[in-house]
Amino acid sequence: MYTPKNMAMTDQQAITAFITQNSFGLLVSSSLNATHIPFVLDATSGEKGVLYGHVSRANSHWQELEKQRVLVVFSGAHAYISPTWYDAKPAVPTWNYAAVHCYGVASLLSDTETQDMLDKLVAKYEPKLLQDKQIMPDEYQQKLRQAIVGFKIVIDEIQAKEKLGQHRSISDQQGVFSGLSASPHADATQLAHYMNQRDIGKGNG
């Protein structure tokens, strides 16, 4: 991913938070086969962390993963930027966004490891389900588990980018942040919220 130095996200805690908050990623293998799936990040394992995921056994993509280097793309908030929001003229439209690319070698999980990964995924989004055996009885889970293939990716490279207009003048940044904040479009307000959360591109000086 092309990343100018002034747009690089280098803080590991910020990258971990980004992946955790935007965990529905795009898995891409060397054949350019791609699958959209949720991931669980274990930031404490390995040098740069380990990603866990699963695909349907009917999806032949899993057959390309063992001991192969893959890419996972995590996309965050993004929105159209109007040139009318800039103080400086002339100007053209652009698109601001944040994204993280993770590279690493994949390996398939055992049945026990796959169940552990699934428990962590459920615990992240609806932990009460793990105790609700009426909705998710063990026998039913075991049956469905045969229809998926779990895997992990040991991350060896991370490319993280925040294109939030931080390279522009203070007045231009303030205009963009105001425009996004006042926009009726959900993607714009989400980007403004992210910029506020990260305190980037707001024109604070």
N, C-alpha and C positions, 0 to 999 in steps of 0.2 A: 504494500500500500504506500503510495507516495505521501510522505509526511514531512513537510517543512519543519525545521527545528522549532520554530515558534508555535507550532501546532501539536507538538508531540506531548502525549501524556506519559510521564515517566514515573510518577509516584505509584508504587506497587499497591498501596492500600486503596488508592483511587481506582486503579485497574480492577482490583478484586471486587470492589463495590459495584463497579460498572457491570462486570460479568454477572454478579449476583442479581442485580436489578434488571438486567436484560438477558436473561439466561436462555431464551428461546433462540438458538443459533442455527447457522447453516453449515453443515458438515460437507466438505468437498474433498474428494480423493483425487489421486493422480490422473484418473481417467476422465476427470471433470464431472463425474457423477456427483449429484448433490442431494442432500436430504435435510429437511427442516425438522429439528427436534429440540426438546428441552434438555438442558445440561445441568449437572451438579458439579460445582467447583470445590475441590479440596485444596485450598490455598496453602495448607501446611505441609503437603507432601511434595517431594522433589524440590528441585531448585527454583522452579517457576510455577509449581502447582500441577494438579492432575484434574482433568475433566472426565466426568462419567456420563454415559448416555446409553440409549438402547434404540434399536430399530426393529421393525417387524421382521420375523424370519422369512416372510414372503418377499421382503425387499432384498434383492440380491446384492445391494450395496455392502452389506456386512461381509460378504465374501472377499471384498477388496481391502479389508481393514487390517488384518493380522500382520504385524511387523512392518506396516507401511506408514510413511509420513503423510499426514493429512493437514488440512486447514479447517479451522472453525471460525466463522465470522459472526460477531455479535454486533448488532446495530442498535444504536440508541436513539435519542430524540433527534429530529431533523425537521427542517421547514424551509419554505421559500422565503427569500429575503428581497424585499422590494427596494429598488434604487431610490424611491421617494423618501425612504427613511434616512438616507444619508444627508449629512450637512454639505459634504463636498459634491460638486457637480463638475463635469458630467459623470454619470455612473451607470452601471448595468445591473440587471438582476443576478442573483446567485443563489446557492443552496448551502445552508449551514447544517452541520451534523456532528455526531460523535460516533466512533466505531472502534472496535478492538478486534484484531486478527490474532488468533492463536495457532501456532504450528507445533506439531509433535508427532511422536510415533504411537500408533494405536495397537492395542492388544485386546483379545476377546476375554470376557469374564467367565468364571465358573458359575454354576447355578446358584451357589451360596452367595457369591460376590454380586451376582445380578439382583438377588433378593435384597441384599443390603443396600444396593444402589437405589432400588425402587422405594425402599422404606425411607431413605433420605430425601428422595424426590417428593413423596407424599408428605413427609414431615415438613417440608418447606412450604407447601401450598395449603394443606389441610390436615394438620397433625391428628385431629380427632378421629379421622378415618382409620388410623392404625389400630385403634381400640374398638372400632365398630365392626364386630364380626358378623353382624347381620347383613351389612352392606358388602363387606369384603371378607368373607370366610376364608380360612387358610386353604381349604381344598380348591376353592374357586381361583384363588390367586396362583396356586401351584399349576393348575390347568392352563391358565392364561400365560403363565411364565414360559411354558413350552413353546409359545408362539412368538417369542421375542428373542433377540440376541443382545446381550449387554456387552459393553466395551469400555475401555478407558484410554485416555490419551495423556501421555506424560509430556507436558509442555516444555519445549526447548527454545522457543522464540515467541516474543509478543511484540506486535506492532499496534500502538494505540494512538489515536488521533482525535483531537477536538478542534474542528474548524468552526469557531464561534465568533469570528470577526475581531479577534483580539489584536490583529495586526493593523487595524484601522485606527483613525484618530479617536480621541476621547469623545468628541461630539458625534461622530458617526456611530460609535458603539452605543452611546446613549440613545440615539435615534432608533437604532435597530432593536435595542432591548425594549424601548417604549412601544414600538410598532408590534413586536411579537406579543408583548403583554396585553395589548389592547385588541389583538386579533380575535375574531370570532371562531377561528379554526383551531381545533383541538391540537393539531401537530405543532402549531405556532406557540400556543400557551405551554405545551409540554417542553418545548425547547427553551422558552423563557424560564420555566421552573428549573430546568437543568442548569442553565447559565447562572441562575441565582444560587442554586445549591453549590455549584463549583466556584462561584464568584469570578467568572471569566466572561469578558466581552460586554460588561455592563457599563464601562466607561467610568470606573471609580478612580482612575488615575494610577 
